[in-house]
Amino acid sequence: MKLALIGQSLFGQEVYTNLRKQGHKVVGVFTVPDKDGKADPLGEYLFAEKDGTPVFKFPRWRVKGKPIPEVVEAYKAVGAELNVMPFCSQFIPMNVIDHPKHGSIIYHPSILPLHRGASAINWTLIHGDKKAGFSVFWADDGLDTGPILLQRECDVEPNDTVDTLYNRFLFPEGIKAMVESVQLIADGKAARVPQSEEGASYEGIQKKSNCRVNLAQPAQAIHNWIRGHDKVPGAWTVIDGQTVTLYGSSMLGGSVPAGQPLQIEGASQPGLVSKNGLVLFGSDDKALLVKNLQFEDGKMIPASKYFSSGESSSVELTDDEKKMAEDIRMIWRGILSNVPAIEDTTDFFKSGAASMDVVRLVEEVKQRCGGVQLQNEDVYMATTFQDFIQMFVRRLRGEDQEEELVIDYVKVNNMTVKMPYQCFIDGKFEDADNGKACDTINPADGSVSLMNEHQEELATIESIDSGAVYTLALKTHVGMSIQTFRYFAGWCDKIQGKTIPINQARPNRNLTFTKKEPLGVCAIVIPWNYPLMMLAWKSAACLAAGNTLVLKPAQVTPLTALKFAELTVKAGIPKGVINIVPGSGGLVGQRLSEHPDVRKLGFTGSTPIGKQIMKSCAVSNLKKVSLELGGKSPLIIFSDCDMDKAVRMGMSSVFFNKGENCIAAGRLFVEESIHDEYISRVVSGLKHQYFQSARSFWSEPFLSMIHTHPYIHYYVCCSSPGFFMEPTVFTDVEDHMFIAKEESFGPVMVVSKFKNGDVDGVLQRANDTEFGLASGVFTRDISKAMYVSERLEAGTVFINTYNKTDVASPFGGFKQSGFGKDLGEDALMEYLRTKAVTVEY
């Protein structure tokens, strides 16, 4: 199908490129003239590509409401069958709109009929809409009133701006939708759904002149107004007689930080310049936080630096830095092609640069200057060439002052515990983009914990967060975590490939060798029962292999992971190597498993979620996966065991860490001749013990079983505040019962008898499960022990012991308990790839 593309901007360029990729023929591109000697991105792209597509740059299509004949004739001469208008700021005559065989389609960034008009994205945010989206519609003689071809929508996050909403959804999905629309038309399947006038709205164009913030309204309305104009055209107020534009607004959910008062014209009370930004107050006494301020001369600063801006002295450049400065000057010259020479005083924006040029500048500087990490905001804060070079050199030298880590303080166990609470991304603690936060519940009393150098502190946090006994947290949760990092630190310089002899015709002048390479960005999703230890098991191997990681702790136990993030900053781990993103599995975990830049995902958790993750990883980009999933580990106790040890270790196999243990002995098989004595000694040893859990989680079928089973000796007790339970023992459990198959993940012992001497029979019962994480056997007969261990279908077998894990020994399951290994040399292989290289010499 022959297409005429009428529009402009980077959006128009991407639509053009994708239409060509799909095989459509673009017979003419109609865009805007160059401005100040600078071409629009669409026209600039076509000039650079020189792909033969005719390009027209008409200043206008009509004069005094009437079409310009020579312009219309030039358009008609290309012979288009459909006009595609991805982003068009010009008025196009109806005899052009209706001329092609299939008419014209237009992209509009709102869910029509809502927010007709040129500032649709702005008004979506200003009104506080919960949904945003776009429409592709058939052009008619009204203003955004034509029939709908297709629509797409997305959620509006609490702190979305025009920029974030456009970049996250409206731009990428809009491009796809325009291409899809053209294909639907070509296939004869395009819809034409008349717009309803019910719920229709039209709002005027937002210009800088009418974007002043009304501070005499609730905080939420002020926030919506600011973000609804961020970055274009920019909401402003008056401070000290000067117009100041406000960017980066978010609602302030917690306590108001301390700061220096700042009088703002029209505000009911002064604002506060705090270390986090400028605090503004609404008429309802609620507050919002503004991160950046821009002055009339175009200079932008962090709002926190309002009273100290301009204090920094200039730095002297070294010879190497001067060479880099000249490279950057060439980049500026390439972008600002309309400027004769780039002087120190040349202002990027006053020279005609727009937001798309900011992105180009940042990316080109990163590529040509050693990967120095810049953000778009850095350009707005250093708008002249001289200021930009000073900012760049400080960033290059690492002289930029690090942002202070935001930490709350709380007293627990007579210790002041410093506890981060935000996401840890690129070396900084930051609020979630959507402003949402999750409560962390203290399992000791059910209350919300506020929390997070440093075993005792970490053990305290672990106890607060997961309910672990303090001494156990200190020895196991924290102790083994430290051992794990020390172990894998020793592997960092020992990861190597091998040389392989290959069979070739003589003379053999070939060398083949293998290399072990890191995978890249790895995602790690861990459970709530051992928050710090699971972090260590996976992260240490991942980092030792040379990868970067994004870790999602369990939603209910994020605190030690965030404290760990704080310690990595103090340890000098480079920014961006370790990132911690708390949140729900359905949101954060799912996005990590789907993300195209993640090359490996390591997960510990339930089998159903493991299956979902594996599916998402396969559908997205076939990322490598390792899964440590559920278990129902059998423990076989023979009559020739050491009874004292079997009782002690049997209880430990079930009740260690309150039974919240993936390799807990989910089912004990006790030989008939010692069964009653064994149960008696277990029950005697359990009296007056109770356990604390990170959460109340048992299912109704399990609770029902507890209250109805005829051979129950103890049952769950939740009479205390918080999540506490007494140990529970079931006897005479038959193979078909729910508790014989289901993982309990709590202080529950499930005991079954087996006939004297029936080794093969009990092995068959022990293996009659879809799980295969761990297993155990107690017997003095070493031949019997080895016979049983060879036939148990589990990734780990314990003989006359249990829970004896070590950082050097691989850990992982069989069957539906997952695949892949944590710990030991095997774990490194989960985070490496093997490359074979053959050289002829």
N, C-alpha and C positions, 0 to 999 in steps of 0.2 A: 504494500500500500504506500502511495506517495504522500509524504507528510510535509507540511510547512510548520516550522517551529517558530512561534512568535513569543519572545520573552527575553530574559536576561538573567544575570547573576550566576553564582556557582550552582544553584539548583537547576537552572536551565541547562548549564553545561553538562551536569550529570544525567539529566533526562535525555539530552541529545546523545551522549556516549552510550547509554544503555539501550536506547532505541536502535542505534546502529548495530550493537552487539546482537540484538534479537533479529537482525536481518531486515529491518524496515529501512526504506529509502527516504532520506530527508532531502527534498528537492530545493529547499530554501530556508535560510535562517534569517529572521527579521529581529534585530536587536537595537539597542539604543546607541546613539553616537558616542564617540570618545569624549570624556570629560577632562578638561585641563590636560589634554594630550595623553590621557590614560584610558585604555580600552576596558570595557566591561569584561568580566571573566569569560563569558560565553564567546564574545567576539575575539578576545585574546587567545583563547584556546583554539578556535578555528583557524586563526592566523598562523599559530605555531604548528598545527597539524598539517595544514596545506593539503586537506583531503579532497579538495575539489568542490565542496558544497558551497553554492553561492551565498554570500553574506550581504545583507542590506542593513544600513544603519540610518533609517529615516528619523529626523528630529521629531516629526509628527505625522499623523495619518489624515488629519482633517484640520481645516481652518474655519473658525466661526461656526462650528457644528457641521460643516459640509466636507465630504471626503475630498482629498486632493487627487484629481484624476490621474496624474502621472505616477503617483505612488500606488494607487489601486491597480493600474495597468501593469506596473512592474511586478506587483504581487501575483496577479492573475497569470502572468506569463510563465510562472514556474510549474503550473498545472497540478497543484496539490489536490488530493482527495480528502484530506482531513487537516484541520488546523489544530495543532497541539500548543496550548498556552500554559506552560508550567509556572511562570511568574512574569507578569506583564504589568508595567506601571503606565503604559500608554492607553489612550482611548482608541479602540479599533472600530472602524465603521461597520454597520450591519451588512453592507454589500460585500464586505470581506469575510465577516463572520459566517454568512449564509452561503458564500460562493462554492465551497467544496462539496463534493458529492455527499460526504458524511457530516458536514457541518463543522462545528468547533467544540472542543472540550477544554475546560479550565480547571485549574487546581485552586482550591480555596481553603485556608487553614482554620476552618471551624466546622462544627457539625451543623450544617445548614438545616433549617432556616435560622438557627441561632447565630448571632454576631455577623450579620452581613456587613460589608464595608471593608475598608482597607486596613484597619487596625484590629482585625479579629483576634489575633493571639493576645494582644494587650488586654482586650476586654474580657477574654476568657479568664485571665488571672485577676484582673481588677474586680470582677464580680465574684471571685472565689469559687468558680465552678469546680466541681469534683471530677468532671470528665472533660477532656479536650479531644481534638481530632481534626480530621480534614474531610473535604468532599471533593470529588471530581464530578463536575456537572456539565451539562450541555448549555452552551452560551445562548442567551436570548436577548431581547432588547431591554430587559430589566436589569437591576443592580443585584447581581448574585441570586437571581430568582429562577434560573433554568432548572429543568428536570435533573434529578440525581442519577448518575451512572453508578458510582460506588462511594462508600464512606468507610472510614476506619476511626476507631477511638482508643483512648488510653486513659489511665488514671492520672490525675494531677496530684503531684506530691506536695506536701505542705510548704516546701521552700523552693519549688520550681520557679524559674524566671523565664522570660521570653527566650533567652539564649538556651537554657537547659532543656526546655520543652521542645524547642525547634531542633536542637542537635540530637536529642535522645529519640525523638519519635517523628515529628512532622517532616524533617528533612529526609532521613533514610527511608522511612516507610512511604513518604510521599512520592519519592522517586520510583520505588517499586510499583506503587499504585498507578502512576501515570503510564508506565510501560504496560502494566496489566490491562489498563483501560484500552489502550491502543490495540492490544491483542484481542480483547473481547470484541471490539468493533470489527476488526479484520475477520474474526470468526463468525460474525453475525449474532453474537450472544450478549451484546451490551444492553443494559437496562435503561429505561427512561421513566423514572418515578417522579411524578409531579411533586413539587414542594408544597407542604402545607403552610398556610399562613398562621396557623395556631402555634403560638410559642415563638413566632418570628421576631427578630429584633434587628435594628440597624443602629450602629454607633458611629460617630464621626471619627475623622482621622486624628490620631494623637500626634501633636507636634510639641516641640520643646516649650513653646510659649504657654501651652495649657496643661503642663505636667507638674505644676507646683503641688506639693503635698499639703493637704489639709490636716494639720496636726490636732485639730479639735474634734476628733472622732476616735472610736475604739481602736486599740492597738492592732487587731486583726485587719481592720480596714486600711490602716496606714501601711501595714506589711503588704497587703495585696496591691495597694497602689504602687509601692516602690518596686516590688518584683514584677508587676505588670508593665513596667517601663524599663526593665533591666535586660539588655544594655541599651536598647533603642526605644524611645528617644531620651530616656533618663529622667527619673523623678527628682525634683530639686526643692530646696528650701533656702532660706536666707540666714546666714550666720555672720555676725560682725559686718553687716552691710554688703556681703558678697554672696552671689549665687553659688551654692554648693550642691552638686548632684550626688545622690545616694545610691550605693550599689551593695549587693550581698546582704539582703535583709533576711532575718529569721526570727521567729517568735522565741522569746526567752522563757523557757519552761521552768527553770530552777530559780534560786535566789538571785537577786540583783547584785552583780559584782560591785566592789568598791571602785570609785573613780572620781575624776575631777569635774566639777559642774561646768556645763557649757550652755550659755544662753542662746536659744534658737527662736527666731521671730515667729510668733503665732502659736508657740507651744504653751500648754497649760502649766508646765513645770520644766526646769532646766533638764537638758540631757546630761549624761555622764560619759566622759571619755575614760573607758576602762582598758585594762590590758588586752581584752578580747575584742574591743571595738566601741562604737558609739551606741549607748543605750538611749532609746527614745521611749517616752511614756504616752499611752493613749488616754483618752478621756475616762476610760474605765479603770485606770491605774495599772493595767497590765502593761508589759514591756516588750520591746523588740530590740534586736541587735543589728546594727549596720556595720559591715566589715570595711568598706572602702568609701572614700570621699574624693570627688573630682572638682577642681576649682575652675574658675572662668578661663584661665589660660590653658586648660586642658590637662594640667598636671594632676595625677591621681596619687593618693597616699593611703596607707592603712589608716582607718579611723582612729586606731589606738595611738597613732603618732601625731595627732592633730596639734598638740602643744609642743611637740619636739621636732616637727618636720623642718628640714633645712639645716639641721645642726651638724650633719655628717660632713667631714672634710674630704677633699678629693684625694685620690690615690695616684701615685706616680706609676706609670706603666713600664714594665720591663721590655726589652727588645722583642721577645717572643710575643708578649701581649700586644705590642704595637703592630706586629704583623697580623695578629688576629683581628685587631681593630680595623685594619685596612681590608681584610676579608669581609668583615661585617659591613664596612662602608660600601663594598661592591654589592652586597645583598640588598642594602637600602637603595642603591642606585638602580638595581634591576626591578625593584618594586615601584619606586617613585620615578618612573621613566620620564615623567613630565618635568622633573626638576633638573636644571642644568648641572648643578654640582651639589654634593652632599657636604654641607659645612657642619661645624660643631653645633651651630645653633639651629640647624634644620629640624623642624618639628614634624614628626611622622604624620600626625593627623591633619595639621594645618596644610600639609603638602598634598592632601587629597586621599590619604590612606583610609580604608574602611575596615570593618571587622574581619572580612575575609583575608585582608592583607596582614592582619595581626597573626592569624594562623600560619600563613605562609612564612612570615618573618621568623616566628618561633621555630618552625620545623627546619628551615634552611640553616639557621644558626646552630641548631642541635647537630645537624648532619656535617657541617663544615668546621665546627669548632669543638671537636672532642666530646660530643654528647653532653655538654653542659645542660643541666635540667632547667629549663625556663617554663614559665606559665604565661598564658595570654595576659593575665593581670599585670605581669612585669612590664609589658610594653606600655600599658596605660599609665603606669607609675613612673616611667622614664621615657617621656615622649620626645625629647630632643636627642639628637645623635650623641652628644657629649654625655648626657645623663644615662643614656642606654649603655654606653661603653663603660662608664663607672659602675653601673649596676652589674653588668656582665663580668667585669674583672673581679669584683667582690665575690660574686657567685663562684667564679672559677677558682679563686683562692680559698673558698670556704669561709670567708670573713663575715658572711651574713649572720647576724645574731640568730641563734636557734630560738624558736618559739618555746616558751616555758611550758612544760607538760602540765596539763590541768589535772590536779589530784585532789580528791577529798580526803579528809582525815577523820578517823574514827578510833575509839579506844575499845579493844577487845583483848581478853586475857591479860589485862593490865599493860597492854602494849599499844602504842600508837601505830596504826596500820595505814600506810599510804596506798590508796586504792584508785587506779585509773578506772574510768567508766565508759569511755567513748571507743569508737572504732579506731584501730591503729593502722594507718595507711601511709605509706611512703615516709616513715619515720616520725609521724605526728599523730596525736590523738585528735580525732575530729568527730563531730556529730554526724549521724546518718543524713544522707541527702534529703530524706523525707521528714527529718526531725523527730522520728519516732524513737522511743526508748522502751526497754523491757525491765520490769521489776525483777530483782533477784531475791528469792525468798530464803531466809535463814531457817533451816530445818529444825533448829533447836526449839524455836518458839513460834514459827509460822509468820514472823514479821519480815518486812522488807529490810534487807541490808543495803547500806549506801556504799559499801567498801571499795580497797586493794592495798631488807636488804637481807643470804638472806633466808636461811632455812627456817628459822622460827617464824618469821613473818609470812613466808609462803605456806608453812604448815597451818598457821592460824587462818589464813585466807581459805585454804583448802577445806578446813574444818567448817568454817562459816558457810562456804559455798556448797559443798557436797555432803556434809554431814559426817565426814570421816572423823574417827577418834583422833584426837590431837597427836598422841604418841605414834599411832599408825601412820598418820599423815607425815609426820616428821621423818620416820624411818623408811617407809615404803614409798608413799606418793612423791615426796621430795627427794629422799635419799636415792632411790633408783633413778629418778629423773636426772640427778647430777651424774650418777654413774654412766647413764646412757650417753649424755653429751661428751663425757670424757672418753668413753669407748670409741665413739664415732669420730671424735677429733683425731684419734690415732690413725684412722683410715684415710684422712684427707690426702696424704702424700703417698699412698700405697695403692691407689686405684690405677690399674694398668691393664693393657691388653696382652696379646701374646703373638709370637711369631709362628707361622704355620707352614710346614713344608708342603709344597704342592707338586703334583705329578705333571711334568711338562716334557716335551721332546728335548733331547740334548742338543746343544748345551743349554742347561737350565739357568737362564739369567733372570729369574723372576723372584721377587720377594713379596710374600703376602703376610700382612700383620693386621691385627685388630686393634681398634681404639674404643675405649669406654667414654661416652660423652653424656653430659647432663641433658635432661629432656627440655628444660626451660622453665616455664611457670607451672608449678604444681599446686593443686588444691588439696587441702587436708580437712576432713570433717571428723570430729571426734565426739565421743559420748560423755555422759555426765558422771559416770561412776569413778573414774580416775582422771579428773580433768587435766592435771599437770603431767602425770606420767604418760598418758596417751599422747599429749602434745610432744613430749620428749621422744617417745618411741618412734614417731613418724617424722618429726621435724629434724631431728639430729641426723638421721640417714639421708633425708632429702637435701639438707644443707651440705653435708659432707660430700655428696655427689656433685655439688656445684650448681644446684638449682635455686630459684627463688620460690617463695611460697605465699599462698593466701590461706590462712587457717580460720575455719569456722568452729569455735567451741560450741558445746551444747548451749541451747538458749537459757537453760536454768542454771548453768555453772560457768559463766564466762570470766570470773574474776581473776583466777590465777593466770590465765592466758594473757589478760591485759597487764597484770603485774609483770609477767615474763617479758612482754613487749617493752615496758618501761626499762627493764634491766638491760635489754638488748641495745637501747640507745646509750646507756652508760658504758656498755661494753665496747662500743664503737662499731657495731654492725652497720654497714652502709644503708642509707635510706632505700626503701623499696624492696630490700631483700626479704624482710619478714613483715607480713601484714596480717592483722587480726580483725576479722569482721564478725562480731556477734550477731545473733538474730535467729529467726526460725529456720528450720530445715526446708520447709515448703517454699520459702522465699530465697534466702541466701544460699542454702545448699543446692537448690534446684538451679539457680542461676550459675553457680560454679560448675555444675555438671554439664550445663548447656553451653558455657562460654567457649567461643572458638579459639581464644588465645591460651586456654589452659590445656596442657599436654598430658597431664597425669592427675588422677584423683585417687587419693587414699582415704578409705572410709572404715570406721569402726562403728557398728551399730546393729540394728535388727536386720533379719533376713529380708522381709518385705521391702524395706527401704533400700537395702543393698541391690535388690533386683531393679527397682525403679531407677537408681543411680546408674546402674550398668546399662540400662536401656537408653537413658538420656545421653550418656557418654558415647554410646554407639551412634545414635542418630545425629548428634551434633558434629563431632569431628573424629570419631573413633579414637578418643583419647585412651591412654593406658589406664587400667584400673586395678587396684588391689583392695580386697574386701575381707575384713575380719568381722564375722557376723555372729549369729546366735549359737547357742550350744545347749546340749542336754547331756553333759559329760557323765559317762558311767564310771562308778568306782566299785570294783569287785573285791570283796573281803572274804578270803578263804579261812577255814577253821584252823589252819596251821600258822596263822599270822601271830605276830606279837600283839596280843590283845590290848595292852596299855597304849601302845603306839597307834594301833589301828583306831581305837576310840578317839584318842587325842587328835590324830591327823584327820580322821573322818569328820570330826566336828569342825576342824579348821577348813577342810575342803568345802564345806557347805557354808559356814558362818563367817569366814574371813571377809573383812570389809563389809560386814552386815549382809553377806550373801549377794551383794551387788558386784558380782565378779563373773566375767564372761566364761571363765573356765571352772566355775564352781561345779562341784559334783552334783549334778541335777538329779541323779538317781543312784542310790546305793543298793548293791546286790550282796546280801549277807548269807553265807552258807547256813543251812537250816540248823545244824547242831549247835551253833553259837549265837543264833539270831536273838533269842530272848535275853541272854546275858548282855549282849551288845546294846540292845535297846535300853535295858535297865540302866546301864552305866552312862549312856548318852543322856537320858532323861535326868538322871541325878546330877550330871555335870552342867545341865542347862538351867537349873532352877535359879530364879532371881536375876536372869540376864535379860536385857532388852537392847534393841538396836534402833539407831536413828537413820532415816533415809533422806536423800536429797529431794525426794518428792513422793507424793502419795499416788501410786500408779497402778495398783493391782486391778485386774479386770473383774467384772461381775461374775463370770463363770468360775474364776479361781476363788473369789470370796465365798461364793455359794458352796463350792466344794469344801472349803474350810469349815463351814458351819454345819455341813450335813454328813461328812465322812465319819463312819462309826469308829475308826481307829485313830482318832486324833488325840494327841497328848497335850499340845499347847496350841493356842491360836492367837491371831493378831489382836493387839490391844492398842487402841488409838485414843485412850481416855486422857492422856497427857497433852498439854499444848504442843504444837509442832507435829512432826511426823515420826512417831515412835511405834515400835512393834516388838512383841515378845517373839522368841524363837518358836517355830512350829514344826512338829514332827508327825509325819504320816507313816503308819506301818501297814503291812499286808496289802501293799499297793499292787494292783493287777495291771498287766501290760496294756489293756485296752483303755484304762482310765485317763482322763484329761491330764491329771497331774503327772502321769507317767510319760507324757509326750510333750507337754508344754513347759517352756523355760519359765521358772518362777521369778528369778532375779530378785530374791529377797531371802531372809533367814528361814528358809523352809527346807527341811530334810525329808526326802521321799525314799522310803525303804521297802525293798521287796526281798522275799526269801528265794533261795534256789536249792535244789536237792543236793544232798551230800555227794561229792565226787563228780558232779555233772559239769565238767569244765566246758565241753563243747556246747552244752545247752545254755549255760549262762552267757557264753560268748555270743551265741546267736541272738539272745534277748538284748544284750548290750549293744549290738550293732544294728538292731532293728529300729533305727532312727534316721531321719534325714540330716541330722547334725553330725559333725565329726571334728569338734574343736580340740577336746582333750579327753583323757581317760586315766584310770589308775588301777593298780592291783596291789593287794597286801597278801604276802605269803612268804614263808621262810624257804620254800622250795624254789631255788633259782631257775631250775629247768622249767618248772611250771610258769614262773614269772616271765621267762623269755618266750615261751610258747604262746602265752596270752598276749604279750606285747606285740608279737609279730602279727597277730590276727585281729587286734583291735583296730577299727577303722577310724583313726583320729590322728590329727597332726602332731599331738604331744601325748606321750604315755609316761606316767609317773609310776615307779616301782618302789613300794615301801616308803613313799613320801608323797607330798602333794603341794601344789602351788610353788614349786621350786623353779621359778623362772630366773634366767640370768641374761645380762645384756649381750653376751657372746653367743647365746643359743637361739636359733631361729624359732619364731612363734607364729603359728597360723594354722588354719583348719582345712578339712576335707569336706566334700559334698556341699550341702547348703550352709555350712559354716564359713564358706568363702574360699578364697585362693589368694596367693601372695604371702609374703612373710614380713613381719616386723622383727627387729633385733638381729644381731649377728651379721656376718658377711652377706647372707642372702638378702637382707633388707636393702643393702646398697643397690643390688641388681634391680630392685623395683623402681629405682629413680635414675637409672642409666639406660642408654641404648648402645648397641654394639655396631660399629662400622668396620667393614672389611676393606682393606686397601691392598691392591696388587700393583707392584712396580716392576717394570722391565728395565734392566740396567745394562 
